[in-house]
Amino acid sequence: MLKLLFFGALAYFVFRFVQKMRLSGGRDRGNTALGPVDEMVQYPNCMIYIPKGGAIRKTVGGETHFFCSQACADAFQPKGGHKTRPYG
């Protein structure tokens, strides 16, 4: 009878531990941060913000610019501060 009680309690604690890990995504619940958040950079053609990790990088005149696509990077012309839109 004591063995049954011991294994029942052990199964309960294992179940609770698995539930806690599944709900927290494997992170400790004491850490309320959202996790790694990608830095946002301003897209020079339309002046919108895009995630830096997924942006296309292009260095022009020693300055790095970030773009949403290769077509937008190719259309960018920084002459005299003039910015062009890639499609029209």
N, C-alpha and C positions, 0 to 999 in steps of 0.2 A: 504494500500500500504506500509506503514511504517513497519507493522508486517512482510510482505513478505520479505522486504529488510533485516530486523533484522534476521529472521530465515535463510535466504540465507547465510548471513555473518556467522552466528553461525555454519551452516552446513559446510561451507568452512573451518573454523578454526578447527572444530572437524576432518574433513577429513585430513587436513594437519598434525594434531597432531598424528592421527593414523598411517599415512604413515611414519612419523618420528620415531615413536616407533617401527614399524615393521621393518624398514630398519636398525635400530641400535640395534635390539635385546632387546629392553627395557632399554639399557644403555644410559647414557647421552653422546651425541656426543663430548662433551668437553674432555672426557677421551678417548685417542687414544690407550690405552693399549689393548692387546689381551685378557685380562682376566686371570684367573688362568692358569698357565702353570706348568705342572708336572715336577719335577726335574728328570734329567736323571742320572742313576747310571750305573757303568761298570759291566758287566756280566763277572765273573772270568774265565769261561771255554773258551769262544771264544774272550774275550776282546772287545765285542761290547757294546753299550749303549742301555739301555732299560728304559722305564718310571718307576719311583720308585713306583708310585701308583698301578701299575698292576703287580709288580714283586713278586715272591715268596721269602720270607725271611728265612734265615737259619743262626743261630748263632753257630759258631765253634770256640772254644777256646776263648770265650769272644768277638769275632769279628763278626759283622753281615755282611753277604754276600747276594747279591740279584741275583735271577735267573729268566729265562724266563719261566720255567716250573718245575713241581715237579720232573720229570725224571732227569733234569739237576741238580737240587739241590741234589738229591740222588746220582748222579754220581760224585759229587765234592769231591775230596780228597786233602786237603791242606798239606799233609805230605811233608816236605822239600821244600815247594813251588811248588811241582809237581801238575799240573792241568790236569785233564783228560777230554776228550770229551765223552759225554754220548752215542753216537752212532757210535763207531768205533774207 
